[in-house]
Amino acid sequence: MTGTLFLIPTPLAADTAQSILSPQIKDIILNTNYFFVENLRTSRRFISELKLGKKIEELNFYLLDKETPESEIEIYIRILENGNNVGLMSEAGCPGIADPGSIAIKMAHKKGIKVVPLAGPSSIFMALMASGFNGQSFTFSGYLPIDKIERVKAIKQLEKEASAKNQTQIFMETPFRNNQIMQDLLLNCQGETLISIACDISSPDEFIKTQSVDKWRKSVPDLHKKPTIFCLYRK
């Protein structure tokens, strides 16, 4: 018998685990001793915050970030093949979505290992929910190009596709580059194009607002170092 790979959502904001996460997630963690995690420090802190009575030093954490080679992940998978349940955790939100943990999920399926997704916060879907944009047709493009010329091309293409397909375009940026991408949006999008900004989702400082590019140009928010999801829409 192989173990089960549980996909465990984690909080988007600090000190919110107790109020946001379901009892099911706590039960799974309580009965799991092996974890594949994107960030060791935040994962240990998250489990400690749940106050489940588990001793962190007795748990087994395996780093699975964008630098982890697939050959090492294949070794991790043996833990499941040996009959142990494993919890997969992203640094924040749902694992497997814009997250390197998707590689472990793919390997688990190839090995015939059961994969169980657990319900929890996803900044991408929460931003879409709150945008007021088309929720039936949407595309998540992840991170846009770092190179400025390529990024501007990408923004114009997203705006074009939003209009042609009546489709919400969702993307994100590394928090310390948020203000740069906001400026690129305001400089290169048409005035009537709508942009929704979802910043610090689920935290006490949460900021979610949808308005036209013309209106954003009159009052540009400071998004520096704040986790943000951008949604773009144009009829």
Secondary structure, DSSP 8 states (H G I E B T S, - for coil): ---EEEEE-B-SSTT-HHHHS-HHHHHHHHT--EEEES-HHHHHHHHHHTT-S--GGGSEEEE-STTS-HHHHHHHHHHHHTT--EEEE-SSB-TTSSSTTHHHHHHHHHTT-EEEE-----HHHHHHHHH-S-SSSEEEEEE--SSHHHHHHHHHHHHHHHHHHT-EEEEE--GGGHHHHHHHHHHHS-TT-EEEEEESTTSTT-EEEEEEHHHHHHS----TTS-EEEEEE--
